[in-house]
Amino acid sequence: MQGKRKKWTGIIATSLLMVMIISSFSYAAKAKKVMEVWYGSMSIIYNGKNVTNDLKPFVDKDGNSYVPLRILSTYFDKNVGWDPKTYTATVTDKPGTGAQQGEIAQLQNKILIKDIEITELKKKIEKLEDELDDDKKGSKSLRTLEKDLNNDHDRYKSIDFDISLSSSRNDKEIEVKIEVDLSKDRSRWNDLSTRNIESYLEDVCKDISKEFSKADIKGTIRDRDGRKDLVKFYTKSNGDVVIDDKDDRGRDTSRKDLERDLDNEYYNYFSDIRFDIKLNGDSDDVTFYVNVDLKEYKKEWKNLANSDIRKLMKNIYDDIEYEWSRADIKGYIYDKYDEKDLAEYYKTSSGNERFKIY
């Protein structure tokens, strides 16, 4: 009897509570209804999780389940609103859910594509601006560069030089004219070796390349008094200076061909060191130079045996002698970085070898 009394007491209490709630909901309809419900015996499971909270769901006597609207808001990602004036509950999707989420994703993808396109366009604009700046820089600085070159390179080995610059193809080609007056400097000019001239021109061209990095450089050294070109030169893609001809220095015309052949054959004689071969003279009297940059290959050079160096110079000597059998031949290995000789090789009139390491 006591158990039944407690059960009915709970039902009556719950009924009174729900009457109050239902009465509030029914006020707008101007009607009231008393319901008998089973309260506290129902649970809500969402994705395997019990989400029943303090607002318990219930079942009426007809078996209808009643769930608090807050469950929709909390666990089903809905907006739930309540208008106390009209006693109206509203349920709407939250932004970014369902179909809205798909639309947002599409818009985000479109924005991402546009951002990429904008970034690429900015890069193109920056590149064009840089090229334009380079062109402007070159055209404006040519005269200034010419002045700087004359300040830095107007005198070499006690010889006075005058440098002038001109350009073509929008500063893509720089022509250098270097004048010397042999009426007063002929003896000093004749004392210059090919190495000296190359070293001087390399310094001049290096300064030009700093300002016009993409330009091809070519030029002449000209005797102002005799109005004659003494040296023609140009730079290779790696910046090295190539002397094309030295009309006033009595060079045999086939010297260039022999020099080119020797350079092609011996530039990588040792796999870890690079040489370039230069000839100074003609078919009667010739000096060969095996140029190396010890700033770059100092360690590799120290690892060479003297016998290896002697063999290299002997082979070059023999190749020149094969082409110019009557020539007096002498050779040097020359450090372009410190501008000094490293080794010497020649043969006496009796055919004996002379080899020296400095």
C-alpha positions in Angstrom: 0.0 0.0 0.0 2.8 2.3 0.9 4.5 1.6 -2.5 1.4 2.4 -4.4 0.9 5.5 -2.4 4.4 6.8 -3.2 3.9 6.0 -6.9 0.6 7.8 -7.1 2.0 10.7 -5.0 4.8 11.1 -7.7 2.3 10.9 -10.5 0.1 13.5 -8.8 3.1 15.8 -8.1 4.4 15.5 -11.6 1.0 16.1 -13.0 0.7 19.3 -11.1 4.1 20.4 -12.4 3.2 19.6 -16.0 -0.2 21.2 -15.6 1.6 24.4 -14.7 3.9 24.1 -17.7 1.2 23.0 -20.1 -1.0 25.7 -18.9 1.7 28.2 -19.8 2.0 26.7 -23.3 -1.8 26.6 -23.7 -2.4 30.1 -22.6 -2.1 31.4 -26.2 -4.7 29.0 -27.3 -7.1 30.0 -24.6 -7.4 26.4 -23.5 -6.2 24.2 -20.7 -5.6 20.5 -20.4 -4.7 18.3 -17.5 -2.3 15.5 -18.4 -1.3 12.4 -16.6 2.4 11.5 -17.5 5.1 9.1 -16.6 8.0 11.2 -15.5 11.6 10.1 -14.8 11.4 6.8 -16.6 12.6 7.9 -20.0 16.2 8.6 -21.3 17.6 10.0 -24.5 20.6 8.3 -26.1 22.5 10.4 -28.8 25.2 8.7 -30.8 25.6 6.1 -28.0 25.7 8.7 -25.2 23.0 9.4 -22.6 22.2 13.0 -22.9 19.3 13.2 -20.5 19.8 16.2 -18.3 17.8 18.0 -15.5 15.0 18.7 -17.9 13.7 15.1 -18.0 11.6 13.9 -21.0 8.3 12.2 -20.2 5.6 10.0 -21.8 1.9 10.6 -21.6 -0.7 7.9 -21.1 -1.1 7.6 -24.8 2.6 6.7 -25.3 3.6 10.1 -26.8 7.2 11.2 -25.9 7.8 14.8 -24.9 11.4 16.1 -25.2 12.6 19.5 -24.0 13.4 21.9 -26.8 16.8 22.6 -25.2 17.9 19.1 -26.3 17.6 20.3 -29.9 19.8 23.3 -29.2 22.5 21.5 -27.3 22.8 18.2 -29.2 21.3 18.7 -32.6 23.0 22.0 -33.3 19.8 24.1 -33.7 18.9 27.6 -32.7 15.8 27.5 -30.3 14.0 30.7 -29.6 11.1 31.5 -27.3 8.7 34.5 -27.6 7.1 35.0 -24.1 4.5 37.4 -25.6 3.1 35.0 -28.1 4.2 31.8 -26.4 5.8 30.7 -29.6 8.9 28.4 -29.8 11.1 28.7 -32.9 13.6 26.2 -34.2 16.2 27.2 -37.0 19.4 25.9 -38.4 22.6 27.4 -37.1 24.7 29.3 -39.7 27.2 26.9 -41.3 25.2 23.8 -40.9 23.6 21.6 -43.6 23.3 23.2 -47.0 24.8 26.5 -45.7 28.0 24.6 -44.8 28.3 23.4 -48.4 27.8 26.9 -49.8 30.4 28.3 -47.4 32.9 25.7 -48.4 32.4 26.6 -52.1 32.9 30.3 -51.4 36.0 29.5 -49.4 37.4 27.5 -52.3 36.7 30.4 -54.7 38.4 32.8 -52.3 41.4 30.5 -52.1 41.7 30.3 -55.9 41.5 34.1 -56.1 44.2 34.5 -53.4 46.5 32.3 -55.4 45.8 34.2 -58.6 46.5 37.5 -56.8 49.8 36.2 -55.4 51.0 35.1 -58.9 50.0 38.4 -60.4 51.9 40.2 -57.6 55.0 38.2 -58.4 54.8 39.0 -62.1 54.4 42.7 -61.3 57.4 42.7 -59.0 59.5 41.0 -61.7 58.5 43.5 -64.3 59.2 46.4 -61.8 62.6 44.9 -61.1 63.4 44.7 -64.8 62.2 48.2 -65.3 64.4 49.4 -62.4 67.4 47.6 -63.8 66.9 49.4 -67.2 66.4 52.7 -65.5 69.4 52.1 -63.3 71.6 51.2 -66.2 70.7 54.2 -68.4 71.1 56.6 -65.6 74.3 55.2 -64.1 76.4 54.7 -67.3 78.1 58.1 -67.1 78.6 57.7 -63.3 80.1 54.2 -63.8 82.4 55.6 -66.5 83.6 58.2 -64.0 84.1 55.6 -61.3 86.1 53.4 -63.7 88.4 56.2 -64.6 89.0 57.0 -60.9 89.8 53.4 -60.1 91.6 52.1 -63.2 93.0 55.2 -65.0 96.6 54.0 -64.1 98.1 50.6 -64.3 101.8 49.6 -64.2 102.7 53.3 -64.5 100.6 53.5 -67.8 97.8 56.1 -68.1 94.5 54.8 -69.4 91.3 56.6 -70.3 88.1 54.6 -70.3 84.8 55.4 -72.1 81.6 53.4 -72.2 78.7 53.1 -74.6 75.7 50.8 -74.6 73.2 49.3 -77.0 70.1 47.1 -76.9 68.8 48.8 -73.8 72.0 48.3 -71.9 72.2 44.6 -72.8 75.6 45.2 -74.5 78.3 47.4 -73.0 81.2 48.5 -75.3 84.4 49.6 -73.6 87.0 51.8 -75.2 90.3 52.1 -73.3 92.8 54.6 -74.8 96.5 54.7 -74.1 99.1 57.1 -75.6 102.0 55.0 -76.9 104.0 58.2 -77.8 104.9 58.4 -74.1 104.1 54.9 -72.7 105.3 52.6 -75.5 108.2 51.1 -73.5 106.0 50.4 -70.5 103.2 49.0 -72.7 105.7 46.6 -74.4 106.8 45.4 -71.0 103.3 44.2 -70.2 102.7 40.5 -70.4 99.5 39.0 -71.6 98.8 38.1 -68.0 99.1 41.8 -67.0 96.7 42.9 -69.7 94.1 40.2 -68.8 94.3 41.1 -65.1 93.7 44.8 -65.8 90.8 44.0 -68.1 89.3 41.6 -65.7 89.2 44.2 -63.0 87.6 46.7 -65.3 85.0 44.2 -66.5 84.2 43.0 -63.0 83.2 46.5 -62.0 81.0 46.9 -65.0 79.3 43.6 -64.3 78.4 44.7 -60.8 76.3 47.5 -62.3 75.1 45.6 -65.5 75.0 42.0 -64.5 73.1 40.8 -67.6 75.1 42.8 -70.1 77.6 41.4 -72.7 80.8 43.3 -72.5 83.3 43.8 -75.3 85.9 46.4 -76.1 89.3 47.5 -77.3 92.5 49.0 -76.0 93.5 51.6 -78.5 96.6 53.7 -79.1 95.4 57.3 -79.1 98.6 58.5 -80.9 98.7 55.9 -83.6 94.9 55.5 -83.9 95.2 51.8 -83.9 93.6 49.0 -81.9 96.1 47.2 -79.7 93.8 44.7 -78.0 90.3 43.4 -78.7 88.5 41.6 -75.9 85.1 40.3 -74.7 83.8 38.5 -71.7 82.4 34.9 -71.6 79.2 34.0 -69.8 81.2 33.1 -66.7 82.8 36.6 -66.6 86.2 35.5 -67.9 87.9 37.9 -70.2 89.0 36.7 -73.6 91.6 38.6 -75.6 90.7 38.4 -79.2 93.8 39.9 -80.9 96.8 42.0 -80.3 97.7 43.5 -83.6 100.5 45.7 -82.4 102.2 43.0 -80.4 103.2 40.8 -83.4 101.0 37.8 -82.8 100.8 35.0 -85.4 97.3 34.6 -86.7 97.3 30.9 -85.9 98.2 31.4 -82.3 94.5 31.8 -81.4 93.6 28.5 -82.9 96.5 26.7 -81.1 95.6 28.5 -77.8 92.0 27.3 -78.2 93.0 23.7 -78.9 95.3 23.6 -75.9 92.7 25.2 -73.6 90.1 22.6 -74.7 92.6 19.7 -74.1 94.0 20.7 -70.7 91.4 22.8 -68.9 90.4 19.7 -66.9 93.7 17.8 -67.0 93.3 17.2 -63.3 89.6 16.4 -62.6 89.3 18.6 -59.5 91.2 21.7 -60.8 90.3 23.9 -63.8 93.0 25.6 -65.9 92.9 28.0 -68.8 95.8 28.1 -71.3 97.1 31.3 -72.8 99.8 31.9 -75.3 102.0 34.9 -75.6 104.2 35.3 -78.7 104.3 33.7 -82.1 105.7 30.7 -84.0 109.3 31.9 -83.4 109.1 32.7 -79.7 106.2 31.7 -77.5 105.4 31.6 -73.8 102.6 29.6 -72.5 100.7 30.2 -69.3 98.7 27.6 -67.4 96.4 29.9 -65.3 94.8 28.6 -62.1 92.9 30.4 -59.3 94.4 29.2 -56.0 91.7 31.0 -54.1 89.4 28.3 -55.3 91.8 25.3 -55.8 94.5 25.9 -53.1 93.9 22.6 -51.3 93.7 20.6 -54.6 97.0 22.2 -55.8 98.8 21.3 -52.6 97.8 17.7 -53.0 99.5 17.5 -56.5 103.0 15.8 -56.7 105.7 17.8 -58.5 106.0 15.0 -61.0 102.3 15.5 -62.0 102.9 19.2 -62.5 106.0 18.6 -64.5 104.2 16.1 -66.7 101.4 18.6 -67.4 103.8 21.3 -68.5 105.9 18.9 -70.6 102.8 17.7 -72.5 101.8 21.3 -73.3 105.3 22.1 -74.3 105.4 19.1 -76.7 102.1 20.0 -78.2 103.3 23.5 -79.0 106.6 22.2 -80.3 104.7 19.8 -82.6 102.8 22.8 -84.2 105.7 25.3 -84.1 108.9 23.2 -84.3 111.2 26.2 -84.6 109.8 28.1 -81.7 111.7 28.9 -78.5 109.1 27.8 -75.9 108.8 28.5 -72.2 106.0 27.8 -69.9 104.6 29.0 -66.5 101.9 28.0 -64.2 100.4 31.2 -62.9 98.1 31.9 -59.9 95.5 34.4 -61.1 94.4 35.2 -57.5 97.8 36.2 -56.1 99.2 37.2 -59.5 102.4 35.1 -59.2 104.2 32.3 -60.9 103.9 28.8 -59.3 106.1 26.7 -61.6 108.4 27.1 -64.7 109.3 24.7 -67.5 111.5 24.9 -70.6 114.1 22.9 -72.5 117.6 24.0 -73.2 119.1 24.1 -76.7 120.5 20.6 -76.1 117.0 19.3 -75.2 117.5 19.0 -71.5 114.4 19.7 -69.3 114.4 22.5 -66.8 111.5 22.4 -64.3 111.1 24.5 -61.2 108.5 24.9 -58.5 108.3 28.3 -56.8 
